[in-house]
Amino acid sequence: MVGYHTRWVRPEAPAEDPERIAIREALAFGKALYDRRTALGLSVAQLAERAGMTEDDVECIEEGGTAPTVPLLRLLAAALDADVRLTPGHDVGSLWFEAHAA
């Protein structure tokens, strides 16, 4: 009897829905902003003033209602005296603000 090997091929993962990805990214962005703001002991009003934004803008981001954009991340990182960190993925924890190294 002649032996043969079958090769298992991993099926393609279904493409993720871009809308779901955008929602998860906005939620991750909001949590990262909230976490850094509260770690600094800043109120929404104080952060808004530092960033030249309205309190409603900051609250909208923290509630996951705003997509993270590069200009917005830069603006908020400067206001929070932090760097922006990203990891692969789109879930909470994939984006955070990290204090500048001393």
C-alpha positions, 0 to 999 in steps of 0.5 A, a space after each residue: 500500500 502506498 502511503 500519502 499525506 493530505 495537507 490540511 489547508 486553513 480556510 480563509 477567515 471571513 472578511 471583517 465588517 468595516 463598520 464593526 471594525 470602526 465601532 471597535 476602534 472608536 470604543 478603544 479610542 474612547 477608553 484610552 482617552 478616558 484612562 489617560 485623562 483620569 490617570 492625570 486627574 483631569 476633568 473633562 473640562 480641563 482636558 477640553 481646554 488643554 486640547 482646544 476642544 469642547 467638553 461635548 467633543 471630549 465626552 463624545 470621544 470617551 463614549 466611543 462616538 468618534 473615530 480615531 484619526 492621526 491629527 486627533 490622536 496627535 492633538 490629544 497626545 499633546 494635551 495629555 503629555 503622552 505618546 500614542 501606542 497602537 497594537 494590531 487589532 481593533 479592540 479595547 486595549 489596542 490603543 493607549 496613551 502612554 506618558 512621555 518617558 522621563 
